[in-house]
């Protein structure tokens, strides 16, 4: 264990990495950049200033684009990844425009550029900040090699409804876990110093509350109380702001009737004034113009006024600032000083990235799919896999297994295995489970491969008989199912989150063979599986694992690697339970452990004879699997939970320790989790809140004491008056393997 003591609050974690996540220039260096910015700003015309606030998608070497660059009319270009074109456009900006201000080239690099790591929600399942940092660093090295110096990641939206397609882009439902992993990603993307040619400016998105979209429908309305906004949705953004993330992106959505692109309370009051954040704030794609669709502004000119007044510095593909701001200044509807403030932040980032000194990509050796990159991607895929069921210890496969049936639409899906938001990955570099099993283990077992279905939504059952025959002639059946990549991501929400196509029917047919059945799912969200789960012996969930997902899964199947992933979201039994999350409120009538269910209700039962508590007659009160849950090929025992004191005083802390022992026969890693509950508050508090976690690797029979420091500051929360408060009172504390179990004790905050 590299680090035994884990400080609980995010602010302390952020301080520990601090400037490593951003520009590590000294105060003198920042002063020098500020002087350069002011000197350059003083020379700029109003047209040139507005040009810096204009971000467009690449049109290559089109005459319109090149003329705009010559006149200083473009500050940033999206989606140009040909280094020859990047340098040609940059040369026009630097050598042919009046002031020689370089272009900032940007791209959505979400979980890899060429070497694709697991989707972010998959990386979150590792509960390992180093995995996330490695993914960011590899992505930055590869993307920067073609001139990309700004990316729109990490996504820090808390998502409590996995119908929402963009759940896949974030780190789950918990603000603390998202904060820790968000800091790790920006550390990887930005490196030690933004001026390093391999550094890519990160962007904290989407600010804020986008994940609370009603019904899980993308872009939809969000209604969020002040208390929920502050305690659930804002903390990850505050953490990365303090850690030095270079940029922020405003979100599409509205909160409580105000579109965020025009919400000055969020962008100016909270981000700028309260958090003292001085980095660049960019709109989302056309989010400024879309305020007209919301019914908040009447035209582009009014949209420009509202967005600038709210504090948005750069206009991403809205085409709202460039045509309108100059006239609005003349009319006195916006102030040129507001434009100056925005341009200062844009120029500062360009200086921090070293673009004025080194604007060109030049000739570089290819870094795509480097051996070290592939190694890290495989490690990430291994740590991201979650073992959810393993009846009769079917996995890892035993030496007695001489033949396996490999069946299912995701067994050899090179494209879909990479997952959503992969613009630049090359599927020919994807190693699928089928390819890995054949290459690494084909000399040990006979592999009987039948797709059964050609893609995840396939309804054609003509291969079923062949698949069943392959299963009957094999010792074990491996079914690789899930979703295609297109079924999650932006604008890809689902009302039915069960296995699509005829996958459920095929699983049922395979189960009839009586052969041990292993279900491996690759998807962008938890899949409704409660009806199929009793049919399978083992359930291994992988999200979309990326380029090296095949070798990772093959090693897990054969026991060369041991699962250690844990759920970063609550896994529902059925879609009707959504939204579903572990850190819910208790209600006035919480459900009991023993509940009457729909199949056991007597005929003509009295209306109140079932009791009156909060649960579903057909789904109960619990999820299929709780947040933080995941099995291993070994077992762990928790004991000797100790507190250094029974009281915490304001400004103080206590030490929490617990012994964790590997009680199985294999080495394995366990993610030890600490939760608390504030029993009484002036604003009601969640039934549990994650406050710390630590991943420990233990040999068979080995025990270690894991120690956490719980501070009084970690117990602060916001009320509905927008006040951060710390209230004395009683707390329950748990340390254990998930949000639903663990050793329990209590303490008092004095």
N, C-alpha and C positions, 0 to 999 in steps of 0.2 A: 504494500500500500504506500503510494508515493506521498500521500498527505493524509494524516489521521484526523487532524482537526479541520473541520469545515465551518467557517463563520457563517452565521445564518442569514443575515440580511444582505440583500443584493447590493446595497450601496457599498458595503465592505468588500464584497467580491469585486465590484467594479474598481474600487480603489486599488485592489491588489494587482489588477492588470493595467489600470489607469491609462497612461499615454501610450502604452504598447498597442492600443487599438486605434490610435489616430496619429496625428502629426506630432512627432517627438521633438520638434524644434524647441529650442529654449525660448524664454520670454524675449530675449534679445533678438532671436531669429524671427519670432512673431512680430516684434516691433519693426524689424526690417521689412518684412512682407507688407505690413500695414502702410509703411512709408511708400513702398513701391505702388501699392494699390491707389493711394491718394494721389500720387504723382501722375499715374496713368489716368485716373478718373478725371483729373483737372483738365486733361487734354481732349476729353471725349465730347463729341456733340450729342445732343439729345437722341438723334437717330442711332448713333453708335451704341449709346447706352441701352436703348430699347432692343437693339439687335442682340446684345448679350443675353437678354431675357427670353430669347426666342429659341426653342428647341424643335427641330424638325426631324422627320425620319429620312433616311438616306435616299437621295435621288441619283446617287453616283455622280458622274461628271456632267450632268445635265447643265445646259447653259443657264437656266434659271438659278440653280444652286450655286454655280461658280460665280455668277454675277452678284448674288446675295452675299456670298463670302467676301468678295472684293470690296463691297460697300460697307462691310462690317455689320451685315444684317442677320447673322446667325451666330449664336453663342455655343450651341451644342448640336451634335448630329447623332441620331439613333440608328442602330442596326447596320452600320457599315463595318464589315469584318474582313474586307480585302485589304491587306496592308499596303498594296501599291496604290489603291484608290485613297486610302486614309492619308498616305503621305502626299499624294497629289493635291488633295483638298487642303491639307494642312499647309502645304507650300504656298498655295494661293493666299491663305489667311495670314501667314507669317511674312511672306515676301511681297505680296501685291496689295494687301489692304493698307489703309493709311497708317494705322497704329500697330499692325503686326500682332494682334492678339490671337493666340492659338485657339483652335476649336477643341472642345472637350467631346470625345467620342464615347458613346455609351451603348450598353446592350443588356438585355435581360439574361444574366448568367445566374441561374437560381440554385442549381445543385450540380454544377459542373459545366465546363465549356465543351471540351472533347471527351475527356475522361469523366464519365457521369457517375456521381455518387448516388446513394439512395436519396429518394425524395426527402425534403426537409422533415416531414412528419416521421419518416423512417429513421433519419438521423437522430431525431428526438428520442426514438425508442431505445437508442443506445444509452441514454442518460449519461453520456460521456462527452464533456466539453472538448476534449482533445480530438475526438472523431469529427466534431463539427468544425473545429479550427482547421484540421487537416483538409477537410473538404473545401473550405474557403481559400486556403493557401494554394491548393492545386488548381482550383478554378481561376484564381487571380494570375498565377504564373502562365497558364495556357491562354487566357483571354488577353492579357496585356501583350502577349507576343505578337498579336495582330493589330494592336493599337487601341484596344478597349481599356479605358481608364476609369470608367464609372459604371457600376452595375446597380440594379434595383433589387437588392437583397440586403439583409434578411427581412422576411415578412414576419411581423411580430403580433399579428392579429390573434387574439384569443378566440378560439373556435369551440363552441359548446354544442354545435349541431353539425354532425358529419354529413348531413345531406348537402351542406355547402361545399361546392367543388373545390374551393380554394383552401379548405382545411388542410389539404395535402402540402401546401406551401409553407405552413407555419410549424410551430413546435408544440402544438397541442392546446389543452384547455387550462393549463395552470400558469399563473403569472410568474411564479418564482422560477419554475423550470424554463419557461420561455425567456426570462431575463438572463439566466445563466448561459443558455445556449446562444441567445442573440449576441451577447458580449463575445462569446467564443467565435462566432462567425465573422464578426467585423474585425476581430483580431487577425483571423486568417486572411480575409480579403485585403485589409489595409496594411498588414505586415508591421514591421517595426517603424517605418517612416514612409509617409505618403509620397515623398520624392523619389523613392526607389522605383526604378522602371517596372518592377513586377508588382507594385502596389496598385490596387484598384479601389477607388473610393466606394464605400458601402453606402446604402440608403435604407434607413429605417422606414418601413412601410407597413400598413397604410394607416396614417395618423388621422383618426383613430376610430375604433368601434365598428370597423368594416365586418369583422367576424360575427357581429351580432345581428346580421341581416335576418329579417323576419322570415320564418319558414325555411331558412337555409337557402333562399333564392338569391342568387348573386345580384349585387347592386341594390338590394332592397332596403327599405326603411329600417332604421334601428331606433328603438326607444330605450334609453339608458338613464337610470337615475344618477344623480351626482355621486352617491355613495358607490354604486357599481362602476361608474366611469373611473373613479379615483382608485378603487381597491382592486379591480380586476383588469381593466383594459389599458390604463395608463402606465402601470409600473414597468413593463418591459421597455417602453419607449423612454422612460426616465432613466432606466439603467444604462441604455446604450448612449443616450445623450451625455451622461456623465462619463462614459467610457471613451468618448471621442469619435463617435460615428460622424462621418464627413457630411452626410446629407440626410434630409428627411423628405418623405413624400406624403402629401395630403391624400386623403382617401376619397373615393367616389361618393360614398353614402352620405345621407343626412342623418343627424341625430336630433331627435325631439323637434323636428320641423325645420332645422337649419342645415343646408348642405355644408359639408365640411370645407369645401373650396371657398366658401364665403364666411367661415366662422372665425371671427377674430378672437373670440375667447380661447379657442384651442390654439391657434397659430401664433397669436401675439401675446395674449395674457399668460397662458400656461407655458408654451414653448420658449418664447423669447424673454418674458419678464420674470416669471417664477423660476424657470429652469436655467435661465441665463445662456440659452443655446444660441450660438452665433454662426452656425453653419447654414448651408444653402437649403432652402425649402422649395421643392419642385411640385408642380401639380401632377396628378395622374393624367393618363392619356385622355385629353378632351374633357377632363372633369370640370374645368372652368366653364367651357361652353355649355356643358350639360346642366348647369344651373337653370338654364331656360327650360329644359325638360321637367325639372323639379317644380317649375312654376315660381321660382325665387327671383328671377330677373327677366326683363322683357326682351333684351337683345344683347349682342356681343359687347357693345360699348358699356352697358351697365354691368355685364359680367366682368369686364376688365376692371372697372372701378371697385366693385365689391371684392374681387380676388386680391387686388393690390392692397386695398385697405385692410384686408384680413391678414396679409403678410406673406403672400406667395411670391417668391422671387423669380422663378422661371416657369414659362408657359410651355408645357409638353404637348405638342401637336394639337393645340386648341386653335391656333391662328387667331387669337383674340387680342393679345398684347400688341403685337407688331402693327396691325392696321389701325389701332385705336388710341394708343397711349399718347402719342404726340398731340393729337387734336384735343384730347382730354386735358392735357397740361395747359394748352392754349386757353381752353374754356375755364380753367381753374377748378376742374372737377377732381383732379388728382395733383399732388405736389411733385415737382421734380426731385425734391429731397427724398421722397419715398422711393423713387426709381433709383436714386443714388445709393440708398441703403441696400437695395436688392443687388445692384451691380457690384458693390463692394464685396458682398459675400461670394458672388460668382467669380470675380477676379481673384479673390483670396484663395479659393479652392484651386484655381489654375496655377497660381504661384506655388501653393503647397505641393501640388502634384509634379512640380518641376517642368511644366509644359513650356514655359518661356525659355528655359535653358536647353531642354531636350524635347523638342516638339515632334520629332519624327520616329517612326518605328525602325526604319532601316532594315538591314539584312540580319536576320536572326536564325539560328539553328532551330529546327522544329523541336518543340517540347511536348507535342501531343502524345498521349499514351506512353509517357516515359515509364520505365519499369517501376520506379518508386511511386509514381502516381497510381498505377494499376494495383500495386501492393496496398496502398492506403485505401483505395476504393474497395478492395476485397475485405480488408479489415473492417471497414465501415459497414459493409453488407452483412458480415458475420455478427457484429455487435448489435445491428439493427433488427435482426430476426428475433421473433418472440415465440417461444414454445408455450402454447395455451392448453394443450391436452396431450398426454402421452400414456394412454391406457396400456397396461402390460409391457411398458417400456419397449415399445416397438422400435423407437429410435433411441440411440443410434442402431443401425442395422448390424446384426450379429454375423459372425463368421459363417454360421450355418446357412445364411441366405446365399443361394447360388444363382438365383434369377430374380429380376425385378421387372415389373410392368411399368413403363413410363407412359402416362396417359394425361391428356388435358391440353387445352388451348394455349396455356402459358409455358409449356415445357420447352418450346423452341421458338419463342416470340421475340426476336432480336430487337425490333422497334419498341414494342409495348413494354418490355422489361425495363427500358430506360425511364419510363414515366413521363408525366406532364412537364411542360415548360423546358423542352429540350430542343432548341433551335439549331444547335451546331454539332450535336453528337452524331457519330457515324455508326449506324446499326451494324455494319460489317465488323466492327470491333467489339460488339457485344458478345460475351460468352454466355450462352444459355445453359440451363441445367442439363438439358440433353447432351449438348456438346461437352460440358465438363464431366458428366458421368461417363460418357464414352471415352474421353481422353484420359481421365484420372483413375477410373475404376472399372473400365471395360474389360481389363484382363483378369479381374477378380470375380465378376458376376456377368451373367448373360443379361443383356438389356433388350427387352421386348417393347418396342416403341410403336404406339398407335395414337395419333392425336385425339381421336374420338370426336372432337370438334375442331374446326380449323381456326376459329377465333372466338373471343369470349362471348359474343352475342349470337353466335351461330346456332340456328334452330334445327339444322339438318341432322337427323339421327342415323344416317345411312352407315356410319362407321361404328355404331354402337356394338353390333354383333362381333366385329373384329376386335374391338377394345375389350369386351367381356372375355373373348377367347384368349387374348393375351394375358388377362388377369388370371384366368383359370390355370394357365400353364406356368405361372410365376409364383415365387414364394411370398412376395410382398408387392403391393400395388402402390405406386406413387402417383397421385393425381395433382397436377399443377393447374390450378384454376385462378380465377380472379377477374379483374377488369382490364380492358385495353387502356392505354395511356390517355386516349381521347375522352374517357369517361370521368376524368377528374381534372381539376384546374379551373381557370377563369371561365365563367359562364357555363360550367358543366356540373350543375347541381342535379341531384337525383332524388325523386320522391320515393322510389323503391331501391333500396340499397342491398338487395339480395344478389346472389350470383346471377348474372344475366345469361341470356340464351338458354340452351338446354343442359347447362352444367349440373343443375340439381337432379335432373332425371338421369344423367349419366352416372352421377355418384350413387344414386339409389340402385342402379343396375349393377354397378361394381360391388356394392356392399352385399348383394345377394350371393356372390361367389364364395363368401365366407373367408376370403383371404384377408390378412392384415392390410388395412387401408390407411394410408398416410395422405392427409390433405395439406397441400402447400399452396397458400394463397398469395398472389402478388396483386396489390391494389393500391389505390390512392386514398382509401378510407377504410375503416372497419366494415366488414361485409356481414349482413344479416345471415346467420348460419345456424340458428338454434334448432331448426328442423333437421338439418343435415348432420349436426354435431354428434348425435347418438349413433350415426351410421359409420363414423370413422374412429379408428383407434387413436390417431395422432393428428393434431392440428398445429401446423407451423405457419405463422403469419410473417410475411416479409415486406409488406408495402411494395413499392416498386424499387428493386434493389440496385438498379444501375448497371453499368458496363460489366462489372465483375460479379454480378449476382449469382450466375451459374456456378462458378467455382466455390463461392461462399456457401451456397446451399448444398452442394455436393459434399463439402467437408463436414457440414453439420449433419447431413444424413448418415454419413459413414463414421461419424464420431471423431474425426480429426480435429474438429472444433466443437465447442460446447456452447449451447445457447445461453445468452445472458440478458437479452433485451427485455424491457418492461414497457407496458402500455403507456404512452403519453396522453392518451384519451380514454375516456370511459367507453367500454365496448357494449353497445346495447343488445338486448335480446331481440327486439324487433323495432322497426322504424318508428312505430307509434309512440315509443318512449321519448323520442327526441323533442326538444333539446334535453340532453342528459349529461350530468357532470357531477364529480364527486364532492366538490366544495359548495354544495347547495345549502339553503337555509333549512331549519328543522320543521317549520310550520307549527301551528298550534295543536295539530293532531297528527303527530308523526306515526308512520306505520309501525306495527309491531313485528316481531320475528315470525310468529305463527299467524298466517292470514288465510281466510277462506277464499278459495279460488273458484273460477267460473264453473269448472266441472264438478265441484263438490257442493254447490249451493242446493239446499233442499227445495223441492217444488213448493211454490206458494209461500216462500220464506217471508217473514216479516220485514218491513222496509229497513228497520234499524237493527235487525238481528245479526248482521254481519259485523257490526261495529262500525264506527265512523272514523276512519283514518285515511291518510293520503297514500293511495296506491292504485294500481290498475287491476281490475278483476282478472284479466287475462295475461298480464305480464308480471304481476307482483310489484315489489318495490325495488328490487335489485337489478343491476345490469347482468349481462351474461358473464362479463369479466370486469373487475374493478380497475380504475386508474392505478397504475403502478404495478400491475400484476404481470408475472412471467415466470415460467418454470425453467428448470435446468435438467441436465442429465445426472446431477447430484442433488443432494438435499442440504438444507441449512437449518440450524437451530439457534434461536435467540434466547439469551438468558442474562440475568444479572443487570437489569436496567437500574442505573444509579443517577441521582442528581447530586451535584456538589452542595446544593442548598435547597430548601423547600420554598424559599422566597427570592424574588428578584426585586430590587429597588430601582427606581427611576435612574437611568444612566448606568445601571449595573448589568450583570450577566450571571448565568449559571452554566456549569459544565454538565453535559448529558453524555453518559457513557453506557455502552451495551456490549456484551460479548456475543460474537457471531462465530459459530463453528460449522465447518464442513462435515456433515455426518454421513456422507456418501462415499463412494469408492473412486470418484474421479475428481480431478482438479476443476474448479469452476469459479465464476465470479458472481457475486451477489451485490445488488444495489440496495443499500440500507437506507431507509427513508424515515425522516422525522416529521411528525405532524402534531399540530396543537389545536385545541378548541378553547376559545374564550366563551365561558359559560353564560355570562350575562354582560350585555352591553347596551349603551344608550341607543345604538343602532344594532339590530340583530346581527349576529356573526355566523359564519358558516359552521357546519358540523365538523369539518376538518379543514386544515390548511397546511400545505407542504411548506416547511421552513428550512429544510436541509436534506441533503442526500450525499452518499459516499459509495463509490464502487470499490469493493475489496475482492481480491483474488486469493483463494484459499486452497491449499492442498488437502487431500483426504485426511480427516482427523485433526486438521489445523484449526485453531481458534485465534481470533484477534479481538482486541477491544477497540471499538470504533467510538470516537469522541467528537462531540459537537459543542460549539459554544452558542448558546441561545441568549441574545441580548434583549434588553427591555425595548430598545428601539424597534426590534423585529415584531413587537406586539402592537405597534401603533396602527391606527386605521383612520379612515376619513368618515365623517358623518355626512348627513345630507345638507349641512350648512357649508360644505366645502372647507371644513376645518379638519386638520390632522390632529388626532387626539390620542392620548394614552390614559386608559382608565384602570385603576386598581381593581383587582378581583381575582376570581378563581379560574384556573385553567386545567384542562386535561392534556396530557402529552402521551404520544405513542411513538415507539420505534419498532419498525417491522418491515416486511417484504412488500407491502402494498398499502393502499389507502383503506383497505377493509379489514386489516388484521395487524397484530403487533402487540408487544408488551405495553402495558399501560401504567401510568403514574399521574401525579398531579403536583401542582405548585401554585403559589400565590404571588401576584404582582402587588407590591406595596406602594 
